[in-house]
Amino acid sequence: MASPHVAGVAALIISEHGGNISVQQLERELKARAENTSGGGNSSDVGHGRVSSGH
């Protein structure tokens, strides 16, 4: 069920940039906004954490 959540947050980020954002920029934004749930950065279980829109 993570995919629909990530897609929704990605759509919000894209709309914040008026649709003018590269895939690389979008990936950086998603990682930067992730809430760390593993207690220490990147892990194989949760990746970069829980996705967050920042709002």
PyMOL commands that set and color helices and strands:
alter all, ss='L'
color gray80, all
select helices_A, chain A and resi 2-16+23-33
alter helices_A, ss='H'
color red, helices_A
deselect
rebuild
show_as cartoon
